[in-house]
Every structure is written in structure tokens, then in C-alpha cells.
Amino acid sequence: MHELDDRKIIHVDMDAFYASVEQRDFPELKGKPIAVGGGNNRGVVAAASYEARKYGVRSAMPSVTAKKLCPDLIFVKHRFDKYREVSQQIRDIFLDYTDLVEPLSLDEAYLDVTENKLNYPSATVIAYDIRRRIYETTGLTASAGISINKFVAKIASDYNKPNGQKTITPEEVIPFLEELEIRKFHGIGKVTAEKMYLQGIFTGAHLKERSLEFLQEHFGKSGAHYYNIVRGIHHSPVKPDRIRKSLGAERTFAENISSEIFMKERLTQIAEEIEKRLAKNDVAGKTVTLKIKYSDFKTQTRSKTLSHFIRTKDLILATAIELMEQEGFRESVRLLGITLSNLNTDVEEDDFVEVQLKFMF
């Protein structure tokens, strides 16, 4: 065994969180295929119940596609204030066990329970207890993965979903990773998996056979990461205070925009949203990025870095409009977005986490 950690890490992932909250609060939706999001032709599925997933409905899927897959699909509007409220209840439960809680989103988090407030020796028992309390407090189910590091715990949490958990002990890590299909490795997406298939890499065992030099040659900077994770090496700590690398918002429109006046109106609304989020997080940034997506789904992005930090909607908007006028745009704009990065957090870039804040209608 090679440099395995002796930490006890839990990854807790709520089961179909947004959809489950809706089914809990509206009993008439229980047992039915539902999607949280807009049901119009421009809508996107934000979350799907397990009943809808059986038909192939997934988050980020266009609503039109989801309806074709599941004609009886019920669309419900999102209630993010409610999801945040429930998420805070769950976070409070986590903090009863450890202060080392790293939220990834409203519905999942890492916990380091190597040393915990209740002095429980077993991380498996802690995960059971947390899931029991979440259900008693919120009426919702959660799944969990338990292992020696964040990478393996994340994979493990998917194994017995929904409402289950899986522990991978230090002795089991290497055999588990060797047998794992490469597409199930967290962080290896469809494109990378296809590239690995071309190299004869289908499982962790195949990946482990490749040298560091080979992986770096074929997968660049990620090669060393792949070399390490298949050997159970992933020392990233659970970080209670995740630092944002960027903060932004984007909006998809019910109808295409073909007027510069309308574009500026929508950019104003987006800039106002970003100003609120910057104030809430007490950050400012120097780099403004404008994103424009057209009806043919082609996307333009353009950025400008200022000499000073900004956080007000007027300065964000002025920079975004300047970028829009520099870029020029074609007709039929379906999405606009603004992102502020290069934030005043004084943290190395590797410690940042990208945050994309979306709001749809």
C-alpha cells in the first residue's frame, strides 16, 4: 500500500435534494416524476426526482428533451430560499460532529471526522448517525461515502444511492480503485474517458499500469493527478472555508434578444444580482467577463482586467457594456452572463473553487 492517508473522511450527498424537498412539502407530488425548473421551451431541468430519472431525465437537460423522455413529467418552480433553509438545518447537524465541514453545494459536503466532537471511533457509525438525524429533522434521505480521502469518499457515496452508504477501508482502497471502471472515477468526464479508452485504459488497474511519464505525455498536467489517485493518494484537506475563484450570474431568456437596448436592460439586472452576492460574501474583483450565447448555441466570451477592485453594479455594468460594444454581437441572443474574478482574497489560485451562480425563469 502506497502513502495511504489515515484520515476518516465522509462525503454526504442528499438524495435528489431539490426534488425531494418539493415532494416533501407537496404530498401530491410524492411518487411522481417531477423536475425542478422551467417547463417552457427554453427551460432547463435543475433537478429531477428518482421517478423522473428512471426515464433518463437529468439535471441541466433542456426541458423539451425531458418532456420527450417522460411525457408525464411534472415541472415545479424552484424555491431556492427553502432549499437554503433546509441546507442550513443539515449543516447544523454536521457541525455537531466536526468543525471540519466543506460544503460543495447546498446538498453535499465533505466532513473530516478523524477527530470528532463526540469521540466516536467509527466514521461508519458517524455517517449512519448523521443520516438518521437528517431524516428525523428534515424528512429527507441522504447517502454517504466513507474512506481515507475526499476522492474515494466521493465515489463511495454514489454506490448505494438513494438512502444508503458505503465504507471503503484503508485495506480495500487499492483493490476497489483497481476494479473501478474509469468512467466512474470522480473528475474523469466523458471526453477524457473516451481518450483513455483509445489508450486501452478501461479500469483503474489499466490506469495503474501506465507510467507517470505516459500519463503526463497523453493527459498533460492532469497526468500526475491520475497517477496518484489510482494509488489512493489524494491529500487535499477538508477546507471549512472554501474560497471562491469567481462569482457570477447568467440568464437564459424565454425569447431571443435582438436589440442592444434589451441586452443592456438584462445586463443591468445581472449586474444588480452580482452586486448583492458580492456584498453578501464581502468580496470584490478586478476581472469582468461577459458571456453571450446565441440561438445556435455558439458562445462568445470577452474579459477585461481593471487596475482596481470593483463591487458595485454600476462599475460592473459599465465594464460589461464596454465588452459588449467591443465584441459586437449577432442577432438572436439566448443567454447573457457576467462573471467577476481575480477576487481580493489573497489566496493562491489552487485554493479557489469556481462558483457559477445561475438563475432561470
Protein Blocks (a to p, Z undefined) as FASTA:
>chain_A
ZZiafbdcdddddehkllmmmmmmmmmlgoiacdeddfbfkbccfbdcfklmmnopaehi
afklmmmmmmmbccddddfklmmmmmmmmmmmmmmmomcdcdfbfkbccddfkbafklpa
blklmmmmmmmmmmmmnopacdddddfbfklmmmmmmmmcghiaddddfklmmmmmmmpc
fklpghiafklmmmmmmnopabfklmmmpcfklmmmmnojmlmmmmmmmnopafbccdfb
acdfbdcdddddfbdcfbfklmmmmmmmmmmmmmmmmmmnopadfbdcdddddfkopacd
dddddfbdcfbfklmmmmmmmmmmmnopaehifbdcdddehiaehpafklpccddddddZ
Z
